[in-house]
Amino acid sequence: MPNITVELLAGRTLDQRRAFARAVTDDAVALLGARRQDVRIVYTEITADTVANGGVLASEDDSRAGVVAALADRG
């Protein structure tokens, strides 16, 4: 029974989470031999000020500003 935890910045749409779940489940079934109904995916949404990459908060990282802004607009 694969239990898959996905952490991602808040703001992804329901359709995006559905599509991701389908794709990951399909691969778990194909690659691991898991039964489709046993693949469990849990999303944990984080905000740009609760995660840092390379010692810089995502909310303060100029190289991520476009992504963070686009996700914030959806939320």
DSSP file (Angstrom, degrees, kcal/mol; ACC not computed):
  #  RESIDUE AA STRUCTURE BP1 BP2  ACC     N-H-->O    O-->H-N    N-H-->O    O-->H-N    TCO  KAPPA ALPHA  PHI   PSI    X-CA   Y-CA   Z-CA
    1    1 A M              0   0    0      0, 0.0     2,-0.3     0, 0.0    38,-0.1   0.000 360.0 360.0 360.0  97.4    0.0    0.0    0.0
    2    2 A P        -     0   0    0      0, 0.0    38,-2.8     0, 0.0     2,-0.6  -0.510 360.0-165.2 -69.2 128.0    1.9    3.0   -1.2
    3    3 A N  E     -a   40   0A   0     -2,-0.3     2,-0.5    36,-0.2    38,-0.2  -0.969  10.7-170.9-112.2 115.3    1.4    6.1    1.0
    4    4 A I  E     -a   41   0A   0     36,-3.5    38,-2.8    -2,-0.6     2,-0.5  -0.930   8.3-163.2-116.1 123.2    2.7    9.2   -0.9
    5    5 A T  E     -a   42   0A   0     -2,-0.5     2,-0.5    36,-0.2    38,-0.2  -0.914   6.3-167.0-107.4 129.7    3.0   12.6    0.8
    6    6 A V  E     -a   43   0A   0     36,-3.0    38,-3.1    -2,-0.5     2,-0.5  -0.969   4.3-164.1-120.2 121.2    3.3   15.6   -1.5
    7    7 A E  E     +a   44   0A   0     -2,-0.5     2,-0.3    36,-0.2    38,-0.2  -0.902  23.8 157.6-101.7 129.8    4.3   19.0   -0.2
    8    8 A L  E     -a   45   0A   0     36,-2.0    38,-2.5    -2,-0.5     2,-0.1  -0.992  47.1 -87.9-149.6 156.7    3.7   21.9   -2.5
    9    9 A L  E >   -a   46   0A   0     -2,-0.3     3,-0.6    36,-0.2    38,-0.2  -0.404  55.2-103.4 -63.1 137.2    3.2   25.6   -2.4
   10   10 A A  T 3  S+     0   0    0     36,-3.2    65,-0.1     1,-0.2    64,-0.1  -0.253  96.3  65.5 -58.5 146.7   -0.5   26.5   -1.8
   11   11 A G  T 3   +     0   0    0      1,-0.4    -1,-0.2    63,-0.1     2,-0.1   0.271  57.8 134.0 122.5  -9.6   -2.4   27.7   -4.8
   12   12 A R    <   -     0   0    0     -3,-0.6    -1,-0.4     1,-0.1     2,-0.0  -0.463  57.4-115.5 -68.4 145.4   -2.5   24.7   -7.1
   13   13 A T     >  -     0   0    0     -2,-0.1     4,-2.2     1,-0.1     5,-0.2  -0.306  17.0-112.4 -79.0 164.2   -6.0   24.1   -8.5
   14   14 A L  H  > S+     0   0    0      1,-0.2     4,-2.6     2,-0.2     5,-0.2   0.897 119.9  54.3 -60.5 -41.1   -8.2   21.2   -7.7
   15   15 A D  H  > S+     0   0    0      1,-0.2     4,-2.5     2,-0.2    -1,-0.2   0.887 107.4  50.3 -61.8 -38.9   -7.8   20.1  -11.4
   16   16 A Q  H  > S+     0   0    0      2,-0.2     4,-2.5     1,-0.2    -1,-0.2   0.916 111.5  47.6 -65.4 -42.7   -4.0   20.2  -11.0
   17   17 A R  H  X S+     0   0    0     -4,-2.2     4,-2.4     2,-0.2    -2,-0.2   0.887 112.3  50.2 -66.4 -38.0   -4.2   18.0   -7.9
   18   18 A R  H  X S+     0   0    0     -4,-2.6     4,-2.5     2,-0.2    -2,-0.2   0.947 112.1  46.7 -62.1 -48.6   -6.6   15.6   -9.5
   19   19 A A  H  X S+     0   0    0     -4,-2.5     4,-2.5     1,-0.2    -2,-0.2   0.903 113.0  49.4 -62.2 -42.0   -4.3   15.2  -12.6
   20   20 A F  H  X S+     0   0    0     -4,-2.5     4,-2.8     1,-0.2     5,-0.3   0.932 110.4  50.6 -62.1 -45.7   -1.2   14.8  -10.4
   21   21 A A  H  X S+     0   0    0     -4,-2.4     4,-2.4     1,-0.2     5,-0.2   0.902 111.1  48.7 -60.4 -42.3   -3.0   12.1   -8.3
   22   22 A R  H  X S+     0   0    0     -4,-2.5     4,-2.8     2,-0.2    -1,-0.2   0.941 113.5  46.5 -61.8 -47.2   -4.1   10.2  -11.5
   23   23 A A  H  X S+     0   0    0     -4,-2.5     4,-2.1     2,-0.2    -2,-0.2   0.922 115.3  44.8 -64.1 -45.3   -0.6   10.3  -13.0
   24   24 A V  H  X S+     0   0    0     -4,-2.8     4,-2.5     2,-0.2    -1,-0.2   0.905 114.2  49.8 -66.8 -40.8    1.2    9.3   -9.7
   25   25 A T  H  X S+     0   0    0     -4,-2.4     4,-2.5    -5,-0.3     5,-0.2   0.930 108.6  52.8 -63.2 -44.9   -1.4    6.5   -9.1
   26   26 A D  H  X S+     0   0    0     -4,-2.8     4,-2.4     1,-0.2    -1,-0.2   0.919 112.5  45.3 -55.6 -44.4   -1.0    5.2  -12.7
   27   27 A D  H  X S+     0   0    0     -4,-2.1     4,-3.5     2,-0.2     5,-0.5   0.887 110.3  53.0 -69.0 -38.7    2.8    5.0  -12.2
   28   28 A A  H  X S+     0   0    0     -4,-2.5     4,-1.8     2,-0.2     6,-1.3   0.899 112.1  46.3 -63.1 -39.1    2.5    3.4   -8.7
   29   29 A V  H  X S+     0   0    0     -4,-2.5     4,-1.0     4,-0.2    -2,-0.2   0.942 119.1  40.6 -65.6 -47.6    0.2    0.7  -10.2
   30   30 A A  H  < S+     0   0    0     -4,-2.4    -2,-0.2    -5,-0.2    -3,-0.2   0.911 126.3  31.6 -69.7 -43.8    2.5    0.2  -13.2
   31   31 A L  H  < S+     0   0    0     -4,-3.5    -3,-0.2    -5,-0.2    -2,-0.2   0.823 130.3  30.7 -88.6 -32.4    5.9    0.3  -11.5
   32   32 A L  H  < S-     0   0    0     -4,-1.8    -3,-0.2    -5,-0.5    -2,-0.2   0.561  96.3-123.9-104.5 -10.6    5.1   -1.1   -8.0
   33   33 A G     <  +     0   0    0     -4,-1.0    -4,-0.2    -5,-0.4    -3,-0.1   0.731  55.4 159.5  72.4  20.7    2.3   -3.5   -8.8
   34   34 A A        -     0   0    0     -6,-1.3     2,-0.4    -9,-0.1    -1,-0.2  -0.399  47.7-109.5 -74.5 151.6    0.1   -1.7   -6.4
   35   35 A R    >>  -     0   0    0      1,-0.1     3,-2.1    -3,-0.1     4,-0.5  -0.672  27.4-125.8 -77.3 137.2   -3.7   -2.0   -6.5
   36   36 A R  G >4 S+     0   0    0     -2,-0.4     3,-1.5     1,-0.3    -1,-0.1   0.884 109.4  53.8 -51.2 -45.1   -5.1    1.3   -7.7
   37   37 A Q  G 34 S+     0   0    0      1,-0.3    -1,-0.3     3,-0.0    -2,-0.0   0.609 104.4  57.3 -70.6 -10.2   -7.5    1.6   -4.7
   38   38 A D  G <4 S+     0   0    0     -3,-2.1     2,-0.7     2,-0.0    -1,-0.3   0.486  78.7 102.5 -97.8  -4.1   -4.5    1.1   -2.3
   39   39 A V    <<  -     0   0    0     -3,-1.5     2,-0.5    -4,-0.5   -36,-0.2  -0.715  54.9-169.2 -83.6 118.4   -2.5    4.1   -3.6
   40   40 A R  E     -a    3   0A   0    -38,-2.8   -36,-3.5    -2,-0.7     2,-0.4  -0.932   7.1-173.4-114.2 127.2   -2.9    6.9   -1.0
   41   41 A I  E     -a    4   0A   0     -2,-0.5     2,-0.5   -38,-0.2   -36,-0.2  -0.982   1.8-169.8-122.1 128.2   -1.8   10.4   -1.8
   42   42 A V  E     -a    5   0A   0    -38,-2.8   -36,-3.0    -2,-0.4     2,-0.5  -0.975  10.3-150.2-119.1 126.9   -1.8   13.2    0.8
   43   43 A Y  E     -a    6   0A   0     -2,-0.5     2,-0.5   -38,-0.2   -36,-0.2  -0.818   7.9-168.7 -96.3 133.0   -1.2   16.8   -0.1
   44   44 A T  E     -a    7   0A   0    -38,-3.1   -36,-2.0    -2,-0.5     2,-0.4  -0.974  13.6-151.3-118.1 114.6    0.3   19.2    2.4
   45   45 A E  E     -a    8   0A   0     -2,-0.5     2,-0.3   -38,-0.2   -36,-0.2  -0.716  14.7-173.1 -89.4 133.9    0.1   22.8    1.2
   46   46 A I  E     -a    9   0A   0    -38,-2.5   -36,-3.2    -2,-0.4     2,-0.3  -0.821  18.3-125.1-119.3 160.2    2.8   25.1    2.4
   47   47 A T    >   -     0   0    0     -2,-0.3     3,-2.3   -38,-0.2     4,-0.2  -0.706  28.2-108.9-104.7 160.9    3.1   28.9    2.0
   48   48 A A  T 3  S+     0   0    0      1,-0.3    11,-2.1    -2,-0.3    10,-0.5   0.676 118.1  54.6 -64.2 -17.2    6.1   30.7    0.5
   49   49 A D  T 3  S+     0   0    0      9,-0.2    -1,-0.3     1,-0.2     8,-0.1   0.390 102.3  57.5 -97.7   5.5    7.1   32.0    4.0
   50   50 A T  S <  S+     0   0    0     -3,-2.3     2,-0.4     1,-0.1    -1,-0.2   0.264 101.8  58.7-113.9  10.7    7.2   28.5    5.5
   51   51 A V        -     0   0    0     -3,-0.4     7,-2.7    -4,-0.2     2,-0.4  -1.000  61.0-165.4-139.7 141.0    9.8   27.0    3.2
   52   52 A A  E     -B   57   0B   0     -2,-0.4     2,-0.5     5,-0.3     5,-0.3  -0.963   4.5-161.5-125.7 143.8   13.4   28.0    2.3
   53   53 A N  E >  S-B   56   0B   0      3,-2.6     3,-1.3    -2,-0.4    -2,-0.0  -0.992  81.8  -6.8-122.8 124.7   15.6   26.9   -0.6
   54   54 A G  T 3  S-     0   0    0     -2,-0.5    -1,-0.1     1,-0.3     3,-0.1   0.810 132.2 -54.9  61.7  29.2   19.3   27.4   -0.3
   55   55 A G  T 3  S+     0   0    0      1,-0.2     2,-0.5    -3,-0.0    -1,-0.3   0.533 117.4 107.5  83.8   6.6   18.8   29.3    2.9
   56   56 A V  E <  S-B   53   0B   0     -3,-1.3    -3,-2.6     5,-0.0    -1,-0.2  -0.970  73.6-117.5-121.7 128.7   16.4   31.8    1.4
   57   57 A L  E >   -B   52   0B   0     -2,-0.5     3,-1.8    -5,-0.3     4,-0.5  -0.357  23.3-126.7 -59.1 140.0   12.6   31.9    2.1
   58   58 A A  G >  S+     0   0    0     -7,-2.7     3,-0.9   -10,-0.5    -9,-0.2   0.838 111.1  59.7 -58.1 -32.6   10.7   31.2   -1.1
   59   59 A S  G 3  S+     0   0    0    -11,-2.1    -1,-0.3    -8,-0.4   -10,-0.1   0.678 112.0  39.1 -69.7 -16.3    8.7   34.4   -0.4
   60   60 A E  G <  S+     0   0    0     -3,-1.8     2,-0.8   -12,-0.3    -1,-0.2   0.307  88.5 106.8-114.7   6.4   12.0   36.4   -0.5
   61   61 A D    X>  -     0   0    0     -3,-0.9     3,-1.9    -4,-0.5     4,-0.5  -0.788  53.9-159.8 -93.8 108.6   13.7   34.5   -3.4
   62   62 A D  G >4 S+     0   0    0     -2,-0.8     3,-0.8     1,-0.3     4,-0.4   0.805  90.6  61.0 -57.7 -31.1   13.7   36.7   -6.5
   63   63 A S  G 34 S+     0   0    0      1,-0.2    -1,-0.3     2,-0.1     4,-0.2   0.682 111.6  39.5 -71.8 -15.0   14.2   33.7   -8.8
   64   64 A R  G <> S+     0   0    0     -3,-1.9     4,-2.7    -6,-0.2     5,-0.3   0.354  84.5 104.2-109.7   2.4   10.9   32.2   -7.5
   65   65 A A  H <X S+     0   0    0     -3,-0.8     4,-2.6    -4,-0.5     5,-0.2   0.865  78.9  51.1 -56.5 -41.9    9.0   35.5   -7.4
   66   66 A G  H  > S+     0   0    0     -4,-0.4     4,-2.3     2,-0.2    -1,-0.2   0.915 113.1  44.6 -64.0 -43.6    7.0   34.7  -10.6
   67   67 A V  H  > S+     0   0    0      2,-0.2     4,-2.3     1,-0.2     5,-0.2   0.937 114.7  48.3 -66.0 -46.9    5.9   31.3   -9.4
   68   68 A V  H  X S+     0   0    0     -4,-2.7     4,-2.1     1,-0.2    -2,-0.2   0.905 113.2  48.1 -61.6 -42.2    5.0   32.5   -5.9
   69   69 A A  H  X S+     0   0    0     -4,-2.6     4,-2.0    -5,-0.3    -1,-0.2   0.913 110.5  50.9 -65.4 -42.9    3.0   35.4   -7.3
   70   70 A A  H  X S+     0   0    0     -4,-2.3     4,-0.9     1,-0.2    -2,-0.2   0.901 112.6  46.3 -63.0 -40.9    1.1   33.2   -9.8
   71   71 A L  H  X S+     0   0    0     -4,-2.3     4,-1.2     1,-0.2     3,-0.5   0.885 110.1  53.5 -69.3 -37.7    0.2   30.8   -7.0
   72   72 A A  H  < S+     0   0    0     -4,-2.1    -2,-0.2     1,-0.2    -1,-0.2   0.862 103.2  58.0 -64.6 -35.6   -0.9   33.6   -4.7
   73   73 A D  H  < S+     0   0    0     -4,-2.0    -1,-0.2     1,-0.2    -2,-0.2   0.807 106.4  49.2 -63.8 -29.4   -3.2   35.0   -7.4
   74   74 A R  H  <        0   0    0     -4,-0.9    -1,-0.2    -3,-0.5    -2,-0.2   0.779 360.0 360.0 -78.6 -27.9   -5.1   31.6   -7.5
   75   75 A G     <        0   0    0     -4,-1.2    -1,-0.2    -3,-0.2    -2,-0.2   0.468 360.0 360.0 -77.6 360.0   -5.5   31.4   -3.7
